[in-house]
């Protein structure tokens, strides 16, 4: 079944983000003019554990500047859809699987993915200026298979909304949560109002830190289709280009 979203719900959410989150985080989104027409895959760094305010800030900015057609669908972890699907699905949250993403791109839509998932979102605070994709290449394979450009985005400051003291990768392995819940991290988090927590997904009050989101120039790959997507060497080279682009944007944004 083709995913559906609610334009009215998206418009309401975008207004709420502009009224609340934008001033709270003194947020800026720059480079929206770089977004190409037609289908594209936004690829960004993941931040803040459970709180993904930069996702809402980016979506609201695109919605205001470019309209609903360019507002991306967001590939979302199954746990998020299980807990909050009732509210997230009308806003364009869809399961993080290649088939769903390919169907959306094939019909001309835009999709946002965070390849690093919890490995990136639960990276230690001391690594906040590093993009952690952990060698994942599914995003590059998707773009190559569908013949769409990748638009890199980077959110600076978004990993300061709470302090990740440790990613808890060893604990996640011990508990087997990658297999059971698709969670490879079990972070030790310092947040408001809970203080120290040692759980994978904890709602918290984000610190009022400045968030800057930068959109980079689109990356066009010179090979497309199933044969190119099956070429592991080529796909890995494409993924390396994307990672370098996102890291460069994050470095420049500070």
GILINBEL-V563033 format. One record per backbone hydrogen bond with DSSP energy under -0.5 kcal/mol. CO is the residue of the C=O (numbers start at 1). NH is the residue of the N-H. E is the energy in kcal/mol with one decimal. If there is no record, write none. Layout:
co;nh;e
CO;NH;E
CO;NH;E
This chain:
co;nh;e
5;7;-0.7
6;10;-2.4
7;11;-2.3
8;12;-2.3
9;13;-2.5
10;14;-2.6
11;15;-2.0
12;16;-2.2
13;17;-2.5
14;18;-2.2
15;19;-2.0
16;20;-2.4
16;21;-0.5
17;22;-2.5
20;24;-1.8
21;25;-2.6
22;26;-0.5
22;27;-2.2
25;211;-1.8
28;213;-2.9
30;215;-2.6
31;34;-2.1
32;35;-1.5
39;149;-0.6
40;42;-0.6
40;111;-2.0
41;151;-2.6
42;113;-2.5
43;153;-2.5
48;51;-1.6
50;52;-0.6
52;55;-1.3
52;56;-1.1
53;57;-2.5
54;58;-2.4
55;59;-2.5
56;60;-2.6
57;61;-1.9
58;62;-2.5
59;63;-2.5
60;64;-2.1
61;65;-2.3
62;66;-3.4
62;67;-0.9
63;67;-1.0
67;70;-0.7
67;71;-0.7
68;71;-0.9
73;75;-0.5
73;112;-3.3
74;94;-2.4
76;96;-1.2
77;81;-1.9
78;82;-2.4
79;83;-2.4
80;84;-2.9
81;85;-1.6
84;87;-1.4
84;88;-2.5
85;89;-2.4
88;91;-1.0
88;93;-1.8
89;92;-1.8
90;6;-2.7
92;74;-2.3
94;76;-3.2
95;97;-2.1
97;101;-2.0
98;102;-2.9
99;103;-2.0
100;104;-1.8
101;105;-2.4
102;106;-2.7
103;107;-1.0
104;109;-2.3
105;108;-1.7
109;40;-0.8
110;73;-2.5
111;42;-3.2
112;75;-2.6
113;44;-1.9
113;115;-0.6
114;117;-1.7
116;119;-1.4
116;120;-1.2
117;120;-0.6
117;121;-2.8
118;122;-2.0
120;123;-1.4
121;49;-1.2
124;127;-2.1
125;128;-1.9
127;130;-2.3
130;132;-0.5
131;133;-0.7
133;136;-1.9
137;141;-2.5
138;142;-2.3
139;143;-2.1
140;144;-2.5
141;145;-2.8
142;146;-2.3
143;147;-1.2
143;148;-1.8
144;225;-2.1
149;41;-2.5
150;152;-0.6
150;219;-3.6
151;43;-2.0
152;216;-3.2
153;45;-0.6
154;156;-0.6
154;214;-2.7
156;212;-2.4
157;160;-1.7
158;161;-0.7
161;207;-1.9
162;164;-0.7
163;165;-0.8
163;190;-2.9
164;125;-3.1
166;188;-2.7
167;186;-1.6
168;172;-2.2
169;173;-2.1
170;174;-2.3
171;175;-2.4
172;176;-1.0
172;177;-1.8
176;180;-1.8
177;181;-2.6
177;182;-0.8
177;183;-1.9
178;182;-0.8
182;184;-0.5
187;189;-0.7
187;199;-0.6
188;165;-2.5
188;166;-1.3
189;191;-0.6
189;197;-2.4
190;163;-2.6
191;195;-3.0
192;205;-3.4
195;191;-2.2
197;189;-2.7
204;206;-0.7
205;192;-0.7
207;209;-2.5
211;28;-1.7
212;156;-3.4
213;30;-2.8
214;154;-2.1
217;152;-0.6
218;220;-0.6
219;150;-2.3
225;229;-2.3
226;230;-1.4
228;231;-1.1
230;232;-1.1
231;235;-2.8
232;236;-2.5
233;237;-1.7
234;238;-2.1
235;239;-2.6
236;240;-2.1
237;241;-1.7
238;242;-2.0
239;243;-2.7
240;244;-2.3
241;245;-2.0
242;246;-2.6
243;247;-2.6
244;248;-2.2
245;249;-2.1
246;250;-2.3
247;251;-2.6
248;252;-2.2
249;253;-2.1
250;254;-1.1
